[in-house]
Amino acid sequence: MYGNALNTYRRNSVTTIDDPKKVVKLLFEAAIKELNFIKNHYNEPLIRGKHIGKAIAIIGELQAGVNLEAGGEAAEFLYGLYGAMIRELSRLNGHQKGIETVERSIRYLQELKKIWVEQVLNQPQEKAISQEETQK
C-alpha cells in the first residue's frame, strides 16, 4: 500500500522506518515542505515547476494509499480531495491566484496531518508539535 513511498523514503534518508503509519506522517510533512517551497519561490518558474512535480508525486502517494474498500465515505472523500489537489497544482501557471491554491493545499494537508497524528498515531497535538520542533 505505501511500499513505493517507503522505498523512496529509504533511498533519500539515513533513517529507516518500517511503520506505514509513520510513513504517512512523513509524506504529509514532505508535501507541506514542498508546497511551502513553491509558495516562497512562486515567481521562479524553474524552481516552482520542480517542486510542483515533487508535491504532486507525494500527494499521489498519499492518494494511492487510501483504502477505498475499507474506508467507506471518508476514504472516498479523501481520495477525491487528493485528486483535486493534484489537478489544481498541475494547473499552476505563475498567476498570483495560484498562490491561493498552494496555500489552500497546505492548509488541507496540515489539517489531515494533525488528524492522522492524533487519531492514528495516538499522539496528542502538543506532543506532535514538540517532536516536530526537535527535528528542525
C-alpha positions in Angstrom: 0.0 0.0 0.0 2.7 2.5 1.0 5.5 0.4 -0.4 6.7 2.9 -3.1 6.7 5.7 -0.6 8.6 3.7 1.9 11.2 2.7 -0.7 11.6 6.3 -1.8 12.0 7.5 1.7 14.6 4.8 2.4 16.6 5.9 -0.6 16.5 9.5 0.4 17.1 9.3 4.1 19.5 7.9 6.6 16.7 6.8 8.9 14.6 3.8 8.0 11.0 3.5 9.1 9.1 0.3 8.8 5.8 1.5 10.2 3.5 2.6 7.3 1.6 4.9 9.7 4.7 6.9 10.3 5.5 6.9 6.6 2.1 8.6 6.0 3.1 11.3 8.5 6.4 11.8 6.8 4.6 12.1 3.4 2.4 14.8 4.9 5.4 16.7 6.1 7.3 16.3 2.8 4.3 17.5 0.8 3.8 20.5 3.1 7.5 21.3 2.8 7.4 21.2 -1.0 4.3 23.4 -1.1 5.9 26.0 1.2 8.9 26.0 -1.1 6.6 26.6 -4.1 4.9 29.4 -2.1 8.3 31.1 -1.2 9.7 30.7 -4.8 6.5 31.2 -6.8 7.9 33.7 -9.2 10.8 31.5 -10.2 9.3 29.2 -12.9 12.0 26.5 -12.9 12.1 26.1 -9.2 8.3 26.3 -8.9 7.9 23.6 -11.6 10.4 21.3 -10.0 8.7 21.5 -6.6 5.2 21.3 -8.0 6.3 17.9 -9.6 7.6 16.7 -6.2 4.5 17.8 -4.3 2.2 16.2 -6.9 4.2 12.9 -6.6 4.0 12.9 -2.8 0.2 13.7 -2.8 -0.2 10.9 -5.4 1.5 8.5 -3.0 -1.0 9.6 -0.3 -3.9 9.1 -2.6 -2.6 5.7 -3.7 -2.6 4.6 0.0 -6.2 5.4 0.5 -8.1 2.1 1.1 -11.4 2.7 -0.8 -12.8 -0.7 0.0 -12.3 -0.5 3.8 -12.6 3.3 4.3 -16.1 3.9 3.1 -17.3 7.5 2.5 -14.4 9.1 4.4 -11.9 7.3 2.1 -13.8 8.3 -1.0 -13.8 11.9 0.2 -10.0 11.8 1.0 -9.3 10.1 -2.4 -11.2 12.9 -4.1 -9.5 15.6 -2.1 -6.1 14.4 -3.0 -7.2 14.2 -6.7 -8.5 17.7 -6.6 -5.2 19.0 -5.1 -3.2 17.2 -7.8 -5.4 18.7 -10.5 -5.2 22.2 -9.1 -1.5 22.1 -8.5 -0.9 20.8 -12.0 -2.6 23.9 -13.4 -0.4 26.4 -11.6 0.9 28.8 -14.3 2.5 31.6 -12.4 -0.5 33.8 -11.9 -0.8 35.2 -8.4 -4.1 33.4 -7.9 -2.0 30.2 -7.9 -0.5 31.1 -4.6 -4.1 30.7 -3.1 -4.2 27.2 -4.5 -0.8 26.4 -2.9 -1.9 27.9 0.5 -5.2 26.0 0.4 -3.4 22.8 -0.3 -1.0 23.5 2.6 -4.0 24.1 5.0 -5.7 20.9 3.9 -2.5 18.8 4.4 -1.7 20.4 7.7 -5.2 19.5 9.0 -5.0 16.0 7.6 -1.6 15.5 9.2 -3.0 16.8 12.5 -5.9 14.3 12.4 -3.5 11.5 11.4 -1.1 12.2 14.2 -3.9 12.5 16.8 -6.2 9.7 15.7 -3.9 7.1 14.0 -0.6 7.6 15.8 -2.4 8.4 19.0 -0.2 11.4 19.8 -1.7 14.4 21.4 -1.2 17.6 19.4 1.3 19.1 22.0 3.5 16.0 21.7 3.4 16.1 17.9 4.4 19.8 17.8 7.2 19.3 20.3 8.6 16.4 18.2 8.5 18.4 15.0 10.3 21.3 16.7 13.1 19.0 17.9 13.6 17.6 14.4 14.2 21.1 12.9 
